[in-house]
Amino acid sequence: MSPSEGEGHRFESYRVRHFRLRVAQSEVAQASRAAKKPAKKATKKKQIVGEGDYQASRSFLTDQSDFVKKNKASIPAMGKDAEKALEGPEGDALREAEASAAGRSRDTF
């Protein structure tokens, strides 16, 4: 015979009594936490840093599109100048810098 089936229902009474006690304690704790909290201040959103740094991505895209708008006519000439630099005396240093950067990159070229 289990304690809840017979004399006094001690098991159920114990469970109910402690459940009520826990509910009352949690209500008191919530009320005291609410009383301790200062008024909420307007806070800035935390900046996401790293792969998901949205602000940096927006800034980069804006800068790139501004550059293209300002230099649209001279971009082909800039490409020709870069091509000449690769063929000129500084070409070896430029290719070495490119290889060094590619070695640190996850992408394969």
PyMOL commands that set and color helices and strands:
alter all, ss='L'
color gray80, all
select helices_A, chain A and resi 7-36+54-70+75-87+91-104
alter helices_A, ss='H'
color red, helices_A
deselect
rebuild
show_as cartoon
